[in-house]
C-alpha cells in the first residue's frame, strides 16, 4: 500500500519547513504548491489524503485564499491552516471557510500530530492504509519516560484508568505531558480503534467555542453555508480531550456538563439532540479547586469530571528522570536532524539537574533541540546549551555556583590543562588552584574514567 499523500500549500519559510519535516518523519509523502492557483491543479493530479495551508505573513491572506480554493476544489479533503501570525477575526474566517483545524504559533509537534489523527479519521475509516505512518503514542508522541517513584505511580494508575470508561481529569503544570497522558489512556482503552479528538479550549475565540464543540446546521448563522459536525460528534464512540478546560467560560462549562450527563448534544440551529457515546478526558494546568474558589470553574462540572484524577508531577519534583529524558530526547533528535550525538558532558548534565524547570519536560526538550540547531559535537557541552538557559541558571544559582561552573567549564574546554584554563579565566595558576580547593573541584582518577568516551574522560567530583 502506498503512503498517504499530503499537499502542503504556501511559500517556503521556516514554518513551512517545520510542517514538511514533521509530516515526512511519520511516513507521509508530501508535494508542494506555492499559491492557490497551483493547488487546484495538484489536487486533481495527486488526489491527496489531506492538505496544509501555510501562511507566514501578517495578513495571512494568501493562506485563507489557498484554503478557500482547496475547499472549492474538494469539499471533503481534510485541511489544516497553519499561520505564524493570527487574530480572532482570522480564526473565525478560517473555520468558517471550512478549515478542519487551525494552528497559530507557538504550537507543539504533538498538537499537530494529534490534529492529523483527527482530520484523517474519515480517510482511515474509508480504508486508507496508515500502518506505515503509525500515529500511536509509542510512535508519534513517544512513550512516557521516567522511572522515578512518582512517575511509576502515574503510569501504573494510567493503566488502571484506561481499562475503565470513566471520565478523567488530568492536572499538571504546563509542559508536564498532559496530552501524552490522555493519549495513553485512550490508546489502551476499549475505544482505541477510533482516533481521539482533541481540542485546546484556550486557543478558540469565545464566540466560536460552542459551534466547534457541538457543531451547527446550515444557515445557523451568517456564513454557515453547510452543516458541520462538532468535536463531540466527531468523537462519538471514541475519546474527546478537552485541554485547558479551566479557560472556558461558565456558560460553556454548563453546556459541557449537560452533554456529559445527558449524553446528547444540540448543534447550533437544531432543536433535535444528537445522541453521544463519548469518553471525556479533561486537562488543566491550574488546580481546579483554586479555580472553583475564584468562581472560574463550576463545582458541579468538577465533581462530574473528577472521577479518575491523574496528577502529573513537575520536572523539578522528579529530577532523577532527567538523564532518561535527555537520552530519549537525543535519540529522537538524532533521527530528526540526521546526527549522532552520544550524550551530554558531565558538566552539562549537572547544570540540567541544578535548574528548576518552570517549563517542565517541554522546556527540557526545547533546550535540547536548540543545541542541535547550533551543531553540537559528539557530546553536548555546557557551552552548547542556549545562552538564555545559562543566564537563567546563573540567576537561580547565585554568584558562588556561577563561579564554580565557570571554573569547571574552563577546565573541561582545555582538557584540564591548568595553565590554559587559568588564561581563559584571566587568572594566575595560583588563583585557579586556590579556587579549585575552595570549591572542592578535583579530577576523577584515570582508572575510574577509562571506560568513558574521550570527550568525557575528564570530569569533576560533585
C-alpha positions as CSV (number, residue, x, y, z in Angstrom):
1,X,0.0,0.0,0.0
2,X,1.2,3.5,-0.8
3,X,1.8,6.1,1.9
4,X,-0.9,8.8,2.2
5,X,-0.1,11.9,0.2
6,X,-0.2,15.4,1.8
7,X,-0.5,18.7,0.0
8,X,1.5,21.5,1.6
9,X,0.5,24.8,0.1
10,X,2.4,28.0,0.8
11,X,5.6,29.8,0.2
12,X,8.8,28.2,1.6
13,X,9.6,29.6,5.1
14,X,10.7,28.3,8.5
15,X,7.1,27.4,9.3
16,X,6.7,25.5,6.0
17,X,9.9,23.6,6.6
18,X,8.8,22.6,10.1
19,X,5.5,21.2,8.9
20,X,7.1,19.4,6.0
21,X,9.8,17.8,8.2
22,X,7.2,16.6,10.7
23,X,4.8,15.1,8.2
24,X,7.5,13.3,6.3
25,X,9.1,12.0,9.5
26,X,5.9,9.9,10.2
27,X,5.9,8.3,6.7
28,X,3.6,10.6,4.7
29,X,4.5,11.6,1.1
30,X,4.4,15.4,0.6
31,X,4.1,17.6,-2.5
32,X,4.1,21.3,-2.6
33,X,2.5,24.3,-4.3
34,X,3.2,28.0,-4.0
35,X,-0.2,29.5,-4.4
36,X,-3.9,28.8,-4.6
37,X,-4.0,28.5,-8.4
38,X,-1.5,25.6,-8.4
39,X,-3.3,24.0,-5.5
40,X,-6.4,23.2,-7.7
41,X,-4.3,21.5,-10.4
42,X,-2.3,19.5,-7.9
43,X,-5.4,18.2,-6.1
44,X,-6.8,16.9,-9.3
45,X,-3.5,15.3,-10.3
46,X,-2.3,13.8,-7.0
47,X,-5.6,13.3,-5.1
48,X,-4.1,13.9,-1.6
49,X,-5.4,12.5,1.7
50,X,-5.1,15.8,3.4
51,X,-3.7,19.3,3.0
52,X,-1.9,22.0,4.9
53,X,-2.2,25.7,4.1
54,X,0.9,27.6,5.4
55,X,0.9,31.4,5.8
56,X,3.9,33.2,7.3
57,X,2.9,36.8,6.6
58,X,1.0,39.0,9.0
59,X,-2.1,39.4,6.8
60,X,-2.5,35.6,6.3
61,X,-4.5,36.5,3.2
62,X,-2.7,34.0,1.0
63,X,-3.3,31.2,3.4
64,X,-7.0,32.0,3.5
65,X,-7.2,32.2,-0.3
66,X,-5.5,28.8,-0.6
67,X,-7.9,27.4,2.0
68,X,-10.9,28.7,0.1
69,X,-9.6,27.4,-3.2
70,X,-8.9,23.9,-1.8
71,X,-12.3,23.8,-0.2
72,X,-14.0,24.7,-3.6
73,X,-11.9,22.1,-5.4
74,X,-12.6,19.3,-2.8
75,X,-15.2,19.8,-0.1
76,X,-14.2,16.5,1.7
77,X,-10.4,17.0,1.7
78,X,-9.2,17.4,5.4
79,X,-7.4,20.7,5.5
80,X,-5.4,22.4,8.3
81,X,-4.4,26.1,8.3
82,X,-1.1,27.0,10.0
83,X,-0.1,30.6,10.4
84,X,2.7,32.5,12.0
85,X,0.5,35.4,13.0
86,X,-3.2,35.5,13.8
87,X,-6.1,37.2,15.4
88,X,-9.6,36.3,16.4
89,X,-11.0,37.5,13.1
90,X,-8.7,35.3,11.2
91,X,-9.5,32.3,13.3
92,X,-13.2,32.9,12.7
93,X,-12.6,33.3,8.9
94,X,-10.5,30.1,8.7
95,X,-13.1,28.0,10.5
96,X,-16.0,29.4,8.5
97,X,-14.1,28.9,5.3
98,X,-14.0,25.2,6.1
99,X,-10.7,24.5,7.8
100,X,-10.8,21.3,9.8
101,X,-8.3,22.7,12.2
102,X,-6.3,25.9,12.7
103,X,-2.9,26.5,14.3
104,X,-1.0,29.6,15.1
105,X,2.5,29.8,16.6
106,X,3.5,28.7,19.1
107,X,2.3,25.1,18.9
108,X,3.9,21.7,19.6
109,X,4.6,18.8,17.2
110,X,2.4,16.7,19.4
111,X,-0.6,19.0,18.9
112,X,-0.2,19.0,15.2
113,X,0.1,15.2,15.1
114,X,-3.0,14.9,17.2
115,X,-4.9,17.1,14.8
116,X,-3.6,14.9,11.9
117,X,-5.1,11.9,13.6
118,X,-8.4,13.6,13.9
119,X,-8.8,15.1,10.5
120,X,-7.6,11.8,8.9
121,X,-10.2,9.7,10.6
122,X,-12.6,9.7,7.7
123,X,-9.8,8.5,5.3
124,X,-8.8,5.9,7.8
125,X,-12.3,4.5,8.1
126,X,-12.6,4.5,4.3
127,X,-9.7,2.1,4.0
128,X,-6.5,4.2,3.7
129,X,-3.6,2.1,5.0
130,X,-1.9,4.1,7.7
131,X,0.1,1.3,9.2
132,X,3.4,2.7,7.7
133,X,2.7,6.0,9.4
134,X,1.5,4.8,12.7
135,X,0.5,7.7,14.9
136,X,0.0,5.8,18.1
137,X,1.6,7.3,21.3
138,X,4.5,4.9,21.1
139,X,5.5,6.2,17.6
140,X,4.2,9.8,17.2
141,X,4.1,11.0,20.7
142,X,6.8,8.9,22.3
143,X,6.4,7.0,25.5
144,X,6.1,8.4,29.0
145,X,9.7,8.4,30.1
146,X,10.8,8.2,33.7
147,X,11.3,5.6,36.4
148,X,11.1,7.8,39.5
149,X,8.6,6.7,42.2
150,X,6.2,9.5,41.2
151,X,6.2,8.5,37.5
152,X,5.9,4.8,38.2
153,X,2.8,5.6,40.3
154,X,1.4,7.7,37.5
155,X,2.0,5.1,34.8
156,X,0.5,2.4,37.0
157,X,-2.6,4.5,37.6
158,X,-3.0,5.3,33.9
159,X,-3.0,1.6,33.1
160,X,-5.9,1.1,35.6
161,X,-7.8,4.2,34.4
162,X,-7.5,3.1,30.7
163,X,-9.3,-0.2,31.4
164,X,-12.3,1.7,32.8
165,X,-14.6,4.0,30.8
166,X,-14.9,6.7,33.4
167,X,-14.3,10.4,32.9
168,X,-10.8,11.5,33.6
169,X,-9.3,14.8,34.9
170,X,-5.6,15.4,34.3
171,X,-3.9,18.1,36.2
172,X,-0.3,19.3,36.0
173,X,1.8,22.4,35.1
174,X,2.4,23.4,31.5
175,X,4.8,21.1,29.8
176,X,4.4,18.1,32.1
177,X,2.8,15.9,29.4
178,X,-1.0,16.1,30.0
179,X,-1.8,15.4,26.3
180,X,0.5,12.4,26.3
181,X,-1.2,11.0,29.4
182,X,-4.6,11.4,27.7
183,X,-3.3,9.7,24.6
184,X,-2.1,6.8,26.7
185,X,-5.4,6.5,28.4
186,X,-7.2,6.4,25.0
187,X,-4.6,4.1,23.3
188,X,-5.0,1.4,26.0
189,X,-8.8,1.7,26.3
190,X,-11.6,-0.2,24.6
191,X,-12.2,2.9,22.3
192,X,-8.7,2.9,20.8
193,X,-9.9,1.6,17.4
194,X,-11.1,5.2,16.7
195,X,-8.9,8.3,16.8
196,X,-9.1,10.5,19.9
197,X,-10.4,14.0,19.2
198,X,-8.5,16.9,20.9
199,X,-9.5,20.5,21.4
200,X,-7.5,23.2,23.0
201,X,-10.1,25.2,24.8
202,X,-7.8,28.1,25.4
203,X,-7.0,28.6,21.7
204,X,-10.6,29.1,20.5
205,X,-12.2,32.5,20.4
206,X,-15.2,32.7,22.8
207,X,-17.8,33.2,20.0
208,X,-16.6,30.0,18.2
209,X,-16.3,27.6,21.1
210,X,-20.0,26.4,21.0
211,X,-20.0,25.8,17.3
212,X,-16.7,24.0,17.4
213,X,-17.8,21.7,20.3
214,X,-21.3,21.0,19.3
215,X,-21.5,21.8,15.5
216,X,-24.1,23.7,13.6
217,X,-26.8,23.3,11.0
218,X,-26.7,25.0,7.6
219,X,-28.0,28.6,8.0
220,X,-27.5,28.6,11.8
221,X,-25.6,31.9,11.5
222,X,-24.1,34.1,8.8
223,X,-21.5,32.2,6.9
224,X,-22.8,28.7,7.9
225,X,-23.1,27.5,4.3
226,X,-23.3,23.8,5.2
227,X,-23.9,21.5,8.1
228,X,-20.8,20.8,10.2
229,X,-20.2,18.3,13.0
230,X,-18.8,19.4,16.3
231,X,-15.9,17.9,18.2
232,X,-18.2,15.9,20.4
233,X,-20.0,14.3,17.4
234,X,-16.6,13.6,15.7
235,X,-15.5,11.8,18.9
236,X,-18.6,9.5,19.0
237,X,-17.6,6.0,20.2
238,X,-14.2,7.4,20.9
239,X,-12.5,9.8,23.4
240,X,-12.5,13.6,23.5
241,X,-9.8,15.6,25.2
242,X,-10.8,19.0,26.5
243,X,-7.4,20.6,27.0
244,X,-7.2,23.6,29.3
245,X,-10.9,23.3,30.2
246,X,-10.3,25.8,33.0
247,X,-10.1,28.6,30.5
248,X,-13.7,28.1,29.3
249,X,-16.5,30.4,30.4
250,X,-19.1,29.1,33.0
251,X,-21.7,29.3,30.2
252,X,-19.8,26.8,28.0
253,X,-18.9,24.7,31.1
254,X,-22.7,24.3,31.8
255,X,-23.3,23.1,28.2
256,X,-20.4,20.6,28.5
257,X,-21.9,19.3,31.8
258,X,-25.2,18.8,30.1
259,X,-23.6,16.9,27.2
260,X,-21.8,14.6,29.6
261,X,-24.7,13.9,31.9
262,X,-27.4,13.6,29.2
263,X,-25.1,12.0,26.6
264,X,-26.6,14.3,23.9
265,X,-25.6,17.5,22.1
266,X,-27.6,20.1,20.3
267,X,-25.9,21.6,17.3
268,X,-26.5,25.4,16.7
269,X,-29.7,25.9,14.7
270,X,-31.1,22.4,15.6
271,X,-33.8,21.6,18.1
272,X,-33.2,17.8,17.9
273,X,-30.4,16.4,20.0
274,X,-27.7,14.1,18.7
275,X,-27.1,11.0,21.0
276,X,-23.5,10.6,22.1
277,X,-21.3,7.7,23.3
278,X,-18.1,9.6,24.2
279,X,-15.5,9.2,26.9
280,X,-14.5,12.6,28.2
281,X,-10.9,13.4,29.3
282,X,-10.3,17.0,30.6
283,X,-7.0,18.6,31.4
284,X,-5.9,21.9,33.1
285,X,-2.7,23.4,34.2
286,X,-4.4,25.0,37.2
287,X,-5.6,23.3,40.3
288,X,-9.4,23.1,39.7
289,X,-10.0,23.6,43.4
290,X,-8.3,27.0,43.1
291,X,-10.4,27.9,40.0
292,X,-13.6,27.0,41.9
293,X,-12.6,29.3,44.8
294,X,-12.1,32.1,42.2
295,X,-15.5,31.4,40.7
296,X,-13.9,30.5,37.4
297,X,-14.9,26.8,37.4
298,X,-18.3,25.2,38.0
299,X,-18.2,22.9,41.0
300,X,-20.9,20.6,39.5
301,X,-18.7,20.1,36.4
302,X,-15.7,19.5,38.6
303,X,-17.5,16.7,40.5
304,X,-18.6,15.2,37.3
305,X,-15.0,15.2,35.8
306,X,-13.1,14.4,38.9
307,X,-13.7,10.6,38.9
308,X,-10.3,9.4,37.8
309,X,-7.8,12.1,38.7
310,X,-4.3,11.9,37.2
311,X,-1.8,14.4,38.6
312,X,1.4,14.8,36.6
313,X,4.4,15.8,38.7
314,X,6.6,18.8,37.8
315,X,10.0,18.0,36.5
316,X,11.6,19.7,39.5
317,X,9.9,17.0,41.6
318,X,11.5,14.2,39.7
319,X,14.9,15.4,38.7
320,X,16.2,11.8,38.8
321,X,14.4,11.3,35.5
322,X,16.4,13.9,33.7
323,X,19.1,11.6,32.4
324,X,16.5,9.2,30.9
325,X,14.6,12.1,29.4
326,X,17.8,13.5,27.9
327,X,18.7,10.1,26.4
328,X,15.2,9.7,24.9
329,X,15.2,13.3,23.6
330,X,18.6,13.0,22.0
331,X,17.6,9.7,20.3
332,X,14.6,11.4,18.7
333,X,16.6,14.5,17.7
334,X,19.4,12.3,16.1
335,X,16.7,10.8,13.8
336,X,15.2,14.2,13.0
337,X,18.5,16.1,12.4
338,X,20.4,13.1,11.0
339,X,23.1,13.4,13.6
340,X,24.9,11.0,16.0
341,X,25.1,12.9,19.3
342,X,26.0,10.5,22.0
343,X,25.0,12.4,25.1
344,X,25.9,15.3,27.4
345,X,29.1,16.2,29.1
346,X,29.1,15.7,32.9
347,X,29.1,19.5,33.4
348,X,26.1,20.0,31.0
349,X,24.1,17.2,32.7
350,X,24.9,18.6,36.1
351,X,23.6,22.0,35.0
352,X,20.3,20.4,33.9
353,X,19.9,18.9,37.4
354,X,20.5,22.3,39.0
355,X,17.7,24.0,37.1
356,X,14.2,24.3,38.4
357,X,12.4,23.8,35.0
358,X,9.4,26.1,35.1
359,X,8.5,24.8,31.6
360,X,9.0,21.2,32.7
361,X,9.7,18.4,30.2
362,X,8.7,20.6,27.2
363,X,11.3,23.2,28.2
364,X,14.0,20.5,28.6
365,X,13.2,19.0,25.1
366,X,13.2,22.5,23.6
367,X,16.6,23.3,25.1
368,X,18.0,20.0,23.6
369,X,16.6,20.9,20.2
370,X,18.2,24.4,20.4
371,X,21.6,22.7,20.9
372,X,21.1,20.6,17.8
373,X,20.4,23.7,15.8
374,X,23.7,25.0,16.9
375,X,25.5,22.0,15.5
376,X,27.0,20.2,18.6
377,X,29.8,17.7,18.5
378,X,29.6,14.1,19.7
379,X,28.7,15.3,23.2
380,X,26.7,18.4,24.1
381,X,28.8,20.6,26.4
382,X,27.7,23.3,28.9
383,X,28.8,25.9,26.3
384,X,26.5,24.3,23.7
385,X,23.4,24.9,25.9
386,X,21.4,28.1,24.9
387,X,22.6,31.4,26.4
388,X,19.2,32.1,27.9
389,X,19.3,28.8,29.9
390,X,22.8,29.5,31.2
391,X,21.8,33.1,32.2
392,X,18.6,31.8,34.0
393,X,20.7,29.2,35.7
394,X,23.2,31.7,36.9
395,X,20.5,33.9,38.3
396,X,18.9,30.9,40.0
397,X,22.1,29.6,41.5
398,X,23.7,32.8,42.6
399,X,27.3,34.1,42.1
400,X,29.1,31.3,44.0
401,X,27.6,28.5,42.0
402,X,28.1,30.5,38.8
403,X,31.8,31.0,39.5
404,X,32.3,27.3,40.3
405,X,30.6,26.4,37.0
406,X,32.8,28.8,35.1
407,X,35.9,27.1,36.5
408,X,34.6,23.7,35.5
409,X,33.7,24.9,32.1
410,X,37.2,26.4,31.5
411,X,38.8,23.1,32.8
412,X,36.6,21.0,30.6
413,X,37.2,23.1,27.5
414,X,41.0,22.9,28.0
415,X,41.1,19.2,28.8
416,X,42.1,20.1,32.4
417,X,45.2,22.0,31.4
418,X,45.5,24.3,34.3
419,X,47.7,26.9,32.6
420,X,45.3,27.3,29.6
421,X,42.2,27.2,31.9
422,X,43.7,30.0,34.1
423,X,44.3,32.0,30.9
424,X,40.7,31.6,29.8
425,X,39.6,32.8,33.2
426,X,42.1,35.7,33.2
427,X,43.6,34.3,36.5
428,X,47.0,33.2,37.6
429,X,47.6,29.5,38.1
430,X,47.8,30.0,41.9
431,X,44.4,31.7,41.8
432,X,42.9,28.8,39.9
433,X,44.4,26.2,42.3
434,X,43.0,28.2,45.3
435,X,39.6,28.4,43.8
436,X,39.6,24.7,42.9
437,X,40.4,23.9,46.5
438,X,37.7,26.3,47.7
439,X,35.0,24.7,45.6
440,X,36.4,21.1,46.0
441,X,36.9,20.6,42.3
442,X,39.1,17.6,41.6
443,X,39.7,15.3,38.6
444,X,38.4,11.7,38.6
445,X,41.3,9.2,38.6
446,X,42.1,7.7,35.2
447,X,41.2,4.2,36.4
448,X,37.7,5.4,37.1
449,X,37.2,7.1,33.8
450,X,38.9,4.7,31.4
451,X,35.6,3.4,30.2
452,X,34.3,6.9,29.2
453,X,34.4,8.4,25.7
454,X,37.4,10.5,25.1
455,X,35.3,13.7,25.2
456,X,34.2,12.6,28.7
457,X,37.5,11.4,30.1
458,X,37.8,14.4,32.3
459,X,35.1,15.1,34.8
460,X,34.6,16.5,38.3
461,X,33.5,15.3,41.7
462,X,30.2,16.7,42.6
